């Protein structure tokens, strides 16, 4: 009986969220239902699908391997700036929900970091040392790319430069933020203002919320720069606000509910490690949850009650191939910046995970070329005046065929073979002499006119 009642209430909730009986909802009502749908979809992705939890577990494993090397690099940078104590403070704040055991782990990790000597590691040791750091950054990018439905990865050169920037400049930003905070609080003018009750109250209020605000800023930066796609500021802040709130709430529950003595009785000396791994897992999962919220906030078209595997029909593949080639050729002729994957997805209103296979088919057929710029730009593989539309369509239709599986291997009756051949020939004749140039608007032929004059 209780199960039936629960199912009835779940059905009512679904009906309320996805089929509200409001004829003319106000803007606030629309935002409210949008927030409810995002919450529903996020819970669905986390609870009923395993990808986010699996990726969080994978990040925990890689973090354990690369934590000391990563902190060693950060410690070296901060030590050069005279702010090596800042690293211990940041790590201590991260492990604060673990209470006394968190402080013990912080002290032990810092001890490991201080004992690392590059001369002792040797050449092979240094390679492994940096490999673990790069591996962590790659796994982080891969997890966030999955959330944002991005299949195109950064080039190796861009990955290396971006990761190196994060590793080197991250500690500098931490040092600058803490130094600035210290300078402000010790300033004479600031101390004078605190003597007034209003400013004192505002300062206490600010210091109460500043950890939450700093978390929002940190999460927003991660959501904007880590995925290999353009994340709008509003979406990043929305996801970061929820993620930071979850972080604070779960941190409070973690420190209040968990009893360390109970785990000592079960796991003995491994109790600290056990709690540390749990907190790492929860932290990564919260980051991915916030990123998921940002994704649904930015792309309302993905807010569907039932997740379905998005696939393209053959007709859509052909239309997208022609549309993409038309946009690329138009940019070429109009002397505009060359098209990138991101610009194409915005122009065609489609996600990169659906467009990438089509672009790869055109690249494979050499109808498209990718430049060495980062991010890669696309230009026509040959002059649009001679590139046949039939060749573009054929590249998409035959892209997944190979020597083992192709149309020639399928046995056909004579009647079927004849009909198929006539159908193919009729399509070719209908597009006879049609080139990519014909798909470009006459007003977009600036480059062509410049060449001829």
N, C-alpha and C positions, 0 to 999 in steps of 0.2 A: 504493500500500500504506500509506504513512504517513498519507494522508488518512483511509482506512478505520479505522486504529488510533485516530486522533484522535477520529473520530466515535463509536467504541465507548467510549472513555474519557469523552467528554462525556455519552453516554447513561447510563453507569454513575453518573456524578456526579449527573445529574438524578434518577435513580432513588433514589440514596442520600439526596438532600436532600428530595425530595417524597414518596417512598414508603419510608420507613425500616422495616426489618423488626424492629421492637421492639414487643412486645405491650403492655407496661405501662411506658412511659417514665417516668423520674423527673422531678421538677421541673427539675433541672439539665439533663437531656437535652432536655426540651422547650424550655428557653431556648436551648440550643445550636443546635438545629434552627431555632428562630426567628431566631437571629442569622445562620445560614447562608442562610436564605431571604431575609432582608432584604438581605444582601450580594449574592445572586444577582439580586434584583429591581433593586437600585440599579445594578449593572453593566449589566443589560439596558437600563435607562432611559437610561444615559449612553452606552454603546457602540453599541447597536443601534437606538436611537431618537434623533432629532436635536433634539428640542425643547429639552432642557436646554443643549446646546452652542450652539444658535442664540440662546437667550435670554442666555447668557453673552457671546456675541459682541455682541449688541445693547447689553448693559450696558457693554461695553468702549467702544463708540463714544460712548455718552452720557456715560460717565465722562470721556473725553478732552475733551469739550465743556464739561463743568461742573466739572472738577477745580479750576481756578484760581478761578472764582467761589465755589465751596463753601469752599475753603480761605481765601479772602479774608474771608468772613463769620466763619468760625471764628477767623481771625487777629485780626479786630477785637474779637471778644468776649474772647479771651485777652489781648489787649493792654490792654484795659480793666481786667483783673484783675491785670495785671503778670506774666503768665505766657506771653508770646508765644514764648518759646524752647521751650515744651512742644510746640508744633505741629511745629516742625522735628524734634524728637526722635521724635515719633510717626511722622511721614512717613519719617524716616530708618530707623526700625525696620521699617516696612512694605517699604521698598526694600532692606533689608539683604542679601537673597539675591543682588542684582545687584552686590554688592561696590563697587569704587571708582566704577563708572558710576552706581550707585544714589545715592551721595553727591553726585555731580555733578548728577544730575537733581533731587535734593532742594534743593540750593543754587540751581539755576536757577528752580525752581518758587517757592521762597520769595522770590526776587528779583522775579519777576513779581507775586506777591501784594503785596509791599511797594510796588510802583510803581503799584498801582491807586488811582485817586483818583476818588471819587464825583462830584466837581464836573466832572471831565473827561468822564465818561461821558454826562452829560445825561439827560433823561427817558427817551428811547427806549433808550439804552444800559442804564439801570438796569432797565427792563422786561425786556430780553433777558437781562441779567445774572441776574435772579431766575428767569426762565423756564427757563433751563438747569438751575438747581438743582432746581426743582419737577419738571421733566421727568425728571431722574435719579431722584428719589424715587418718582415714579409708575411708572417702568419697574421699579424694584426691587420695589415692591409687586406689580406685575403678574406678575413672574417667580415670586415666592413664592406668590402666589395660585394660579398654575398648578400648582405642586408640591402644594399642599394642596387641589386640586379645588374652589376657591372661585370662584364666578362673580359674586357680589354685591360691588360695590366700595363703598368708603367715600364718604360724601357730600362735596361740594366743601368745605363749611365744616370738616368733620372732617379732611379731608386737609390743608387749609391749616394748621389748628391743630396737628395732629400733626407735620407736616413742619417747621413753624416751631419747635416744641418741640425736635425732634431737632437742628435746625441751631443753635439758641441754647444749649440746655442740654447738648448733647453735649460741646462744648469745656469747659464748666464742670465736668462730671464728670471729664474727663481731668485738668484742672488740680487738682481736689480730690484725686483719687487720687494724683497725683504729689507734691503738697504733703504729703499725709498720710504717704506713704512716706518722704519726705525728713525729716519731723519725727521719725518713729519711729527712723530710723537714726542721727540726731544726738542723740537723747535720752540723758541721762546714765545713767539706769537701764538702758537698752538696752545701752549700751557696757559697763556693769559686768557684765551678764549674759553678754556675749560673752567675758569673761575665763575663764568656765567652759567646759571642753572639751565638755560635753554640749550646752550652748546654742549654742556655736560650730558644732558639727557639724550641729545641727538648722537653724541659720540658713543654712549653706552648702547643705544639702539643699533648703531652702525656696527660696533664690534660684535654684537650678538648675531647679526646676519652676515657679517663679512665672510665667515667660512663657507656659507651657502652660496654667496655671490661669487666667491673665488672658484668654487666647484663648477658653477654655471659657465664661467669664463673658460675654465680648463676643458670642460666637456665640449663646449662650443668649438673651441680651437681644434680639438680632436675630430669632431664630426665634419668640420669644413675641410681640413687638410689631409686626413687619412684616406677616405674613399677616393678612387680615381674617377671622380665625376664632380660636377659643380653642385655644391650644396648651398642653398640659399640661407642667408643669415637668419631669417625668421624661423625657418624649419630647424636649423641647428640650435637656436636658442630655446625653441619649444621642447625639443628632445632633451636638451641639456637641463632645462628647469625640472622636468619630471625625473630625469636620471639623478640629478643632484638631490632631489627630495627623497628618492628611494635610497640613495646612498646614506643620507643622514638617518633615515628611519631604520634601515636594516642595520646600520652601525650601532644605533641605540639598542635595538633588539638583541644584536649579537653580544654586546657587553652586559646586557641586563639579564637575559634568559639563560645563556650558556653557563654552566657551572664547570669551572676548570677542574676542580677536585674530582668530579665524577669521571672525567676523561683520563685523569692521572691514574685512577684505579683500574681503568680498562686498558689504556695504551701505554702506561708507565712513562718511560723516557721519551716516547714518540708523541706524547700528548700535544706539546707545543707545535710540532711539525704538522700534526693532524689539523689543529685549529687554523694554522697558517694557510694550509692548502685549501681549507673550506673558505676562508676569507678571500683568498685569491680568486677562487672560482666564483664566489658571489660578486666580487668586484667587477670581473670581466663580464659576467652575465648582465649586471646593471648597465655597464657601458653599452653593450649590444642592444639591450632593451631601449635605452634612450635613443640610439641610432635608428632602431626600428620605428619608433614614434616619429622621429624627424622625417623618415622616408615616407610614411603614410601622410604626414602633414604636407609634404611637398608635392606628392603625387596622389591626388584624390581618386584618380581613375583606378588605382589598385585597391581601393576600399571595397572589396567584394566579400559577401558573407561566406561563400564557399570558395576556398582556394582551388584554382584549376591550373593545370599546366598550360602555360600560354604557348601556343604554336601558331604558325602561319600557314594558311592555305597556299597552294601553288599560285593562285591568282594574286594573292597579297604579296608573295615573294617577287613576282614579276613586276607588279606595280611599284613596289618599293625600290627594286633595282633601277627601273627607269626614272623614278623620282629622284633617287640619290645621284645617279649619273647626270640628270638634268641640273640639279643644284650645283654639283661640282663643276660642270661645264659653264654654267651661268656665272659662277664666281671667277672662273678663268677668263671669260670674255669681258666681264664688267670691271676688270682690274681690282677686284675685291680680294681680301685675304682668302687664301685657300681654305677649303672646308676641312674641319677636323671631325672626329667622331662625335664629340659633344655638340658641335654646331649642327651636324646632321640630325642628331636625335631631337634637338630643339625644333628644327625646321619641319621635320616629318612627324613630330609628336609620337615618338615610339622609343621604347627603352633600348639601350645599347645591346642587351643580351639577345634581343630579337634581330637587331640590325646587323650585328657583327658577322654572323654566318653569311649573310648576303654580300657584305663588303669583302669578306675573305674569298668568296667565290669569284668576285670580279678581280681581286688581286691575283688569284691563282691563274685566271685566264689572261692576265696582263692587260686587261682593259682599264685597270686602275693602277696607279703607282703611289706608293707612300714615301714621302720625303723623309729626310733624316732629322727634320725638326722635331722638337719635343714640346707638346704632344705632336704625333705624326700628322702631317697634312696630306690630303689626297689631290692628285692631279690626273687628268685623262692619260691613259697609257699610249694613246696615239691621237692624231689630230681629229677633233670632233667631226670635221668635214668628211672624213673617210671611215669613221667608226660606224659600222652597221648596227642598227637597232636589233636586228635578228641575232647578231653575235652576243649582245647583252643578255637577251632573253635565253639564248642557248647556254650561256655560262651559268645562269641560275638553275635552269632545268637539269643540266648534266653535272652539277657540281659534286653530287654525292656518288656518282658512278665511278667505278674503277675496273681494273682488269677482272676481278673476281665477281663483281656484280654490276651488270650493265644491261641495257635494253636488248642487246644482241643475244644474250644468253636465254631469253625467254622464248620458248617454242610457241610459234603462232601459226594458226591455220592460214591458208593462202588468202581467204577472204578477209580475215582480220588484218593480216600484214598489208594487203593492198589498201584497205580502208585507212589504216594508220599512216601509210606512206602518202596517200592523197591528202589526208588531213594536215600532215606536216608541210607538204608542198604548197597547199592552199594558204597556210599561215605565212610561209616564206614569201609567196607571191604578193600577198596583201601588204607586206612591209617592204616590198622591193624598192631599193634605192632610198629608203628612209635611213637617215644618219642621225647621230647624236646632235649634230648642228640643228636639225629640224626641231629638236625639243627645247632649244634655247630661244627665249623671246627675242624678237628683232632689236628691241631697245637695249639688250644686254650684249651687244656685239662690239663694244668699245675696243677691246683688244684686237679683234679681227680687223676693224677699220684702221686701227693704228698701224698694223702690220702692212696692210695693202697700200697705205699712203706713204 
